[in-house]
Amino acid sequence: MNIKMVDLKGQHDKISEEVNKGIQDVINSTSFINGPQVKEFNKNLSDYHGGVNVVSCANGTDALQIALMSLDLQPGDEVIVPVHTYVATAEVIALLRLKPVFVDVHPELFTIDINQIEKKITKNTKAIVPVHLYGQCADMETIMRIASKYNLYVIEDTAQAIGAIYKFANGKTAIAGTIGDIGTTSFFPSKNLGCYGDGGAMFFKDEELAKKCHMIANHGQSVKYHHDIIGCNSRLDSIQAAILNVKLKYIDDYSGARQKAASIYNELLKDIPGIKTPKVSDSSTHVYHQYTLILDESINRNDLQSFFKSKEIPSMIYYPIPLHKQKAYEKELVSGESFPVTERLSNTVLSLPIHTELTREEQEFVVSSLIEFLNK
Ligand SMILES: *Cc1c(COP(=O)(O)O)cnc(C)c1O
């Protein structure tokens, strides 16, 4: 049956003519860096995000790093971050000699536990980096309220949730990445809007901050060879921008296909004892970058993965070792700190294949195989 965790080939085949032409145009022009495609993509991505300022860059990790660099933080300043996330979120904080302060996550929503943020705030706290993990928004309304109370910056890590819609209590909505001071995202190939290499972008309500981040991403230069601030070299190249200009047109179809696949899984998996399907937040849509189950602790996850493997069904654990147990980050911990929810999740989550090309037949096979394993 050849089920894939993510099917980039199938997705490309449907748009290959347009994409190949876009790539060929860049090659013909030889404007590999800063070609017109990049400007066009920044504009298109801004339009998709309600007109916010957009600065593209080389990848989602750089987007986080540049965002943090723009805030003039001092070594030792503290940045609050969920402990259940991809390493990049904490890595850039530590890299800039800031201190990542870990907070546990909600046991079913997987996003930062808003009830534990204030306990971790000190006089050195300067920012919060919520992560919209697996495709739905963290509780941004509460996070923004806390940030305003303590005068903190908010950088939304939107690498897994591009296009998710957040709903405020008053009924107003905002697209993921446009609520905090800066939103960051990634176009890594397997992300919901993936390019054919590395890519990333930042979103800003504030135009000055956008200009500053654009400068930082271009060696801190205002005018060519005039370097006003310390920057780095982080650009989205023209070929990636050309590909993204095509794919961005289909992003809502892509989200829709993922949501449809998720609803089929939900239906097929309901009433299976020991399996918890993803809970959707009341205040966010879900774009299902991952479809992540929580298994009852009585289910042997290793054995299940081996059983899946014997049927050529891929499955993944995001993430098998929590950040506070990683060698590089152990030293960031305060003694006595514990993250019981994240530890439990790292032992019990399992992500099933989900992508834009997944068929109902494939999903039925995944679920019938799961049931077969549970009945063994
Ligand atoms: C993928 C990802 C990143 C990093 O993006 P890259 O483009 O791979 O650098 C950051 N944060 C989260 C939550 C991610 O999933």
The ligand as an SDF file (V2000), in Angstrom:
LIG
                    3D

 15 15  0  0  0  0  0  0  0  0999 V2000
   10.4020   22.8540   12.2870 C   0  0  0  0  0  0  0  0  0  0  0  0
   10.3350   23.6380   13.5220 C   0  0  0  0  0  0  0  0  0  0  0  0
   11.2320   24.6890   13.7870 C   0  0  0  0  0  0  0  0  0  0  0  0
   12.4500   24.9660   12.9530 C   0  0  0  0  0  0  0  0  0  0  0  0
   12.2540   25.1530   11.6120 O   0  0  0  0  0  0  0  0  0  0  0  0
   13.4600   24.8850   10.5860 P   0  0  0  0  0  0  0  0  0  0  0  0
   12.9730   25.5020    9.3190 O   0  0  0  0  0  0  0  0  0  0  0  0
   13.6310   23.4100   10.4850 O   0  0  0  0  0  0  0  0  0  0  0  0
   14.6650   25.5580   11.1070 O   0  0  0  0  0  0  0  0  0  0  0  0
   11.0410   25.4510   14.9200 C   0  0  0  0  0  0  0  0  0  0  0  0
   10.0480   25.1880   15.7790 N   0  0  0  0  0  0  0  0  0  0  0  0
    9.1800   24.1740   15.5790 C   0  0  0  0  0  0  0  0  0  0  0  0
    8.0950   23.9440   16.5780 C   0  0  0  0  0  0  0  0  0  0  0  0
    9.3060   23.3610   14.4590 C   0  0  0  0  0  0  0  0  0  0  0  0
    8.4460   22.3450   14.2800 O   0  0  0  0  0  0  0  0  0  0  0  0
  1  2  1  0
  2  3  1  0
  2 14  2  0
  3  4  1  0
  3 10  2  0
  4  5  1  0
  5  6  1  0
  6  7  2  0
  6  8  1  0
  6  9  1  0
 10 11  1  0
 11 12  2  0
 12 13  1  0
 12 14  1  0
 14 15  1  0
M  END
$$$$
